[in-house]
Amino acid sequence: MTIPRLAGKVALISGAARGIGRAQAVRFAQEGADIIGIDLCGPIDTARVPHSTPEDLAETVRQVGAVGGRMTAAVADVRDKEALRAAVDNAVSRHSGLDIVCATAGITSRGSAVDLPEEAWRAMLDVNLTGVFHTCQVSAPHLIARGGGAMVLVSSIAGLRGLSGVAHYTAAKHGMVGLMRSLANELAPHRVRVNTVHPTNVDTPLIQNDAVRGAFRPDLQRPPTRDEFADAAKAMNMLDIPWVEPVDVANACLFLVSDEARYVTAVALPVDAGSTQRQGR
């Protein structure tokens, strides 16, 4: 009988209400982990995409339960370190420890760097970089107390190359790589491994909305359809696909947090269909 890869482990996932965070929660639960899922479940003023809801988070709990897992859910804002710390500490005490952290919560918005409103810049850095820092900072003591563990910070291809129209997003995602590398050095003596993953477009609400679709098809005078968006999005990737699925990112994270990657740390792992190495752009 095969032993589940995360049997007996407890995993904290921010941004767990939907998308990549939900896929991580379900996939890790399939491999035996207990899940602590955190999400804001509310709006952020400068974000143009539909926000997650308490119903979304409840659906993640349902899906985790459907695969035989156990999940504790909490609503918390990664920008508020003390509220996040309280939510994490309370959930960890219920699960008697913590082994895995996935800093997945994030937002997206668009704007030219020279014209970008100050509030859009600040919100992006507050959520996508400072929020990741907060998640790592409040969870690291629990991993150290456990005698080791693994962190995965969900970055983007924008953490490895520059993208037009999203300078604030690109800056935050690059910053996550620097944070990861420093944490990997600082936490290695405690047997805590830290890595980043870098997806191309992922089929989630963060891209499947009029604002993002329209940026890929400026030639149209109306919001593009899903198929029209897909045709344009393929140009980003080396493989002939428009985007990857959330489970593809979750599977990469599963490897990084499992014992199969027990000596893998300070690595930036693309899950990008070849996007960062595509020639002829």
Secondary structure as UniProt FT lines:
FT   TURN            5..8
FT   STRAND          10..14
FT   TURN            16..17
FT   HELIX           19..30
FT   TURN            31..32
FT   STRAND          34..39
FT   TURN            45..46
FT   HELIX           54..66
FT   TURN            67..68
FT   STRAND          71..75
FT   TURN            78..79
FT   HELIX           81..95
FT   STRAND          100..103
FT   TURN            113..115
FT   HELIX           118..125
FT   HELIX           126..130
FT   HELIX           131..146
FT   STRAND          149..154
FT   HELIX           157..159
FT   TURN            164..165
FT   HELIX           167..187
FT   HELIX           188..190
FT   STRAND          192..199
FT   TURN            205..207
FT   HELIX           210..216
FT   TURN            218..219
FT   HELIX           226..233
FT   HELIX           234..236
FT   HELIX           246..257
FT   HELIX           259..261
FT   TURN            262..263
FT   STRAND          268..271
FT   TURN            273..274
FT   HELIX           275..277
//
